[in-house]
Amino acid sequence: MTLNVKLVEVATVPIGLPHKTELKLSVRGLSCSRLIAADVNYGFKPTESNPDFPTWEGAYSIGVHFNDERSEVFLDGRYYSHPNRKGQTHFLYVSELAHIDFTTARHTQEVILQRSFMREIADDLEVPHVTHLGNSLYHMTDDPVLRRLALRIYPFFDAPETMDPLMADHYMWSLGIYLCAHYGDLAIRRPIVGGLSTWQERLAKDVIETSLVGGIGLAELAQLCGLRTSQFAHGFKRSTGVAPYEWLLRRRIERAKESLLWGHKLSEVALACGFADESHLTRMFRRLVGATPGKWRTGKGLAPH
């Protein structure tokens, strides 16, 4: 088929754009640990960008649509063209993608789910590898769970430096297991998981405490405790009542409170406690404490900085 478009490559994905159009393509990237995501905006923003992404082999793009649009997809020798509605999600096997042509304005959030990670999930659960995702290499679904998962990480495109490796890993494991179980042939035969042993819980908490600045990956924590990743994540939550990342965040807030009581400047407190900057600290502090750091410190009888 003859193309009457100009091709732009975004994260190794060839995108065809009409030659005569006033619409611009804007792409924002988000990459942390296993998480690789993009905010693809065609026609709603005036800027054009093409951020760097890690390379991969064999991967699906899980795209949640934020508006009604139509695209033309050329994939594995087949042609797909149908309307995509706001709120729908597509699974697109990008490793077999010839190109995708944007014919209307479009805004999607795309998360890359690598086949290597899908194999890691199956190995971790001690079940056979997943052979497919969806009923074709280009699959559409209307799934409120996937919409909620997309919105969970969307704010990080505005501040990617605030994404923590532990949160990124937790997100990808949740997304990956859900997709492989509901849209693939993942056979989950996990027994009921109990909590961590006393030494495992103590070790995990101690390691998290020493990783408040810089963070740590979920798989690394699991390995230290001698557990599979999914087993550790479930066991930690059963023992503590919260996910590992939420525990990390709470410990950062507690350390920030101690620093605030010592009278340190807010910028110093943020960096010393593992936050990207003052605004990141303020947002998380307000979320967990119910007040900004300044108001909290004033309530303790100390002058704000």
Buried (B, 14 or more C-beta within 10 A) or exposed (E): EEEEBEEBEBBBBBBBBEEEBEBBBBBBBBBBBBBBBBBBBBBEBEEEEEBEBEEBEBBBBBBBBBBBBBBBBBBEEEEBEEEBEEBBBBBBBBBBBBBBBBBBBBBBBBBBBBBEBBEBBBEBBEBEBBEBBBEBBBBBEEBEEBBEBBEEBBEBBEEBEBBBBBBBBBBBBBBBBBBBBEBBBBEEEBEEBEBBBEEBBEBBBEBBEEBBEEBBBBBBBBEBBEBBBBBBBBBBBEBBEEBBBBBBBBBBBBBBBEBBEEEBEBEEBBEBBBBBBBEBBBBBBBEBBEEBBBBBBEEEEBEEB
